[in-house]
Amino acid sequence: MDNWQTTWLKRGIFLCTLLTIAFLFPKPLLVVAILLVIHCLYFVITQDKKTSLIVYCSIGILGTAAELLCILKGAWEYANASPIGLPYWLPLLWGSAGLFMKDLSKRVQNHFQNPT
């Protein structure tokens, strides 16, 4: 698969992540199952698996921890949250956002280094 196809497939994965959460959030365990399948697809198609896994896990953990602090302080709350106030799918969303930003930053960097 060439770089152009991979780029659009990764964007589609991120869009599917958002749409899954938006339409299925009342069923959080179903959302988690679908996101795990979608994100496994990302790791199958990406070339830099090690870096992507590090980004996915670290942003997933850090983003979730930051939201947990805000929720515990009363800044906001989620519908259909777990007993501690977070949706079960939130770490997966943060991980996906980290991957999206990693890929976007690589694209921007490549564009300015090799403008075509």
C-alpha positions as CSV (number, residue, x, y, z in Angstrom):
1,M,0.0,0.0,0.0
2,D,1.5,3.3,-0.9
3,N,1.8,6.4,1.3
4,W,-1.2,8.2,-0.1
5,Q,-3.5,5.2,0.5
6,T,-2.1,4.7,4.0
7,T,-2.7,8.4,4.8
8,W,-6.3,8.3,3.8
9,L,-6.9,5.0,5.5
10,K,-5.5,6.5,8.8
11,R,-7.8,9.5,8.4
12,G,-10.7,7.2,7.9
13,I,-9.8,5.2,11.0
14,F,-9.8,8.4,13.1
15,L,-13.1,9.5,11.6
16,C,-14.6,6.0,12.4
17,T,-13.3,6.4,15.9
18,L,-15.2,9.7,16.3
19,L,-18.4,8.4,14.7
20,T,-18.4,5.2,16.7
21,I,-18.3,7.2,19.9
22,A,-20.8,9.8,18.7
23,F,-23.4,7.3,17.7
24,L,-22.9,4.4,20.1
25,F,-21.8,6.1,23.4
26,P,-24.9,4.7,25.2
27,K,-23.3,1.3,24.8
28,P,-19.8,1.8,26.1
29,L,-18.6,-1.8,26.0
30,L,-19.6,-2.1,22.4
31,V,-17.7,1.2,21.7
32,V,-14.6,-0.3,23.3
33,A,-14.9,-3.5,21.3
34,I,-15.3,-1.6,18.0
35,L,-12.5,0.8,18.8
36,L,-10.1,-2.0,19.6
37,V,-10.8,-3.6,16.2
38,I,-10.4,-0.2,14.4
39,H,-7.2,0.6,16.2
40,C,-5.7,-2.8,15.5
41,L,-6.2,-2.0,11.8
42,Y,-4.2,1.1,12.3
43,F,-1.3,-0.9,13.8
44,V,-1.5,-3.4,10.9
45,I,-1.1,-0.7,8.2
46,T,1.4,1.7,10.0
47,Q,5.1,1.3,9.3
48,D,6.4,2.7,12.5
49,K,4.6,0.3,14.9
50,K,6.9,0.8,17.9
51,T,6.7,4.6,17.9
52,S,3.0,4.5,17.2
53,L,2.4,2.1,20.1
54,I,4.4,4.3,22.5
55,V,2.5,7.4,21.4
56,Y,-0.9,5.6,21.6
57,C,-0.3,4.3,25.1
58,S,1.4,7.4,26.6
59,I,-1.1,9.9,25.2
60,G,-3.9,7.5,26.1
61,I,-2.7,7.4,29.7
62,L,-1.8,11.1,30.1
63,G,-4.9,12.4,28.4
64,T,-7.1,10.2,30.5
65,A,-5.3,11.2,33.7
66,A,-5.7,14.9,32.8
67,E,-9.5,14.4,32.2
68,L,-9.8,12.4,35.4
69,L,-8.4,15.3,37.4
70,C,-10.8,17.8,35.7
71,I,-13.7,15.5,36.3
72,L,-12.8,15.0,40.0
73,K,-12.6,18.8,40.4
74,G,-16.0,19.2,38.8
75,A,-15.0,20.9,35.6
76,W,-17.3,18.5,33.5
77,E,-18.9,15.1,33.4
78,Y,-19.7,12.4,30.9
79,A,-22.9,10.7,30.1
80,N,-22.7,6.9,30.6
81,A,-19.5,7.2,32.5
82,S,-17.8,4.4,34.6
83,P,-18.0,4.5,38.4
84,I,-15.0,6.8,38.5
85,G,-16.6,9.3,36.1
86,L,-14.7,8.4,32.9
87,P,-16.2,6.6,29.9
88,Y,-14.5,3.2,29.3
89,W,-13.6,4.3,25.8
90,L,-11.8,7.5,26.8
91,P,-8.2,6.2,26.9
92,L,-8.8,4.7,23.4
93,L,-10.0,8.1,22.1
94,W,-7.0,9.8,23.6
95,G,-4.6,7.2,22.1
96,S,-6.2,7.7,18.7
97,A,-5.9,11.5,19.0
98,G,-2.2,11.0,19.8
99,L,-1.8,8.9,16.6
100,F,-3.6,11.5,14.5
101,M,-1.4,14.3,15.8
102,K,1.7,12.2,15.2
103,D,0.7,11.5,11.6
104,L,-0.3,15.1,11.1
105,S,2.9,16.5,12.4
106,K,4.9,14.1,10.2
107,R,2.9,15.3,7.2
108,V,3.4,19.0,7.9
109,Q,7.1,18.4,8.5
110,N,7.4,16.6,5.2
111,H,5.5,19.2,3.4
112,F,7.8,22.0,4.6
113,Q,11.0,20.0,4.0
114,N,10.0,18.8,0.5
115,P,7.4,21.2,-0.9
116,T,6.0,20.0,-4.2
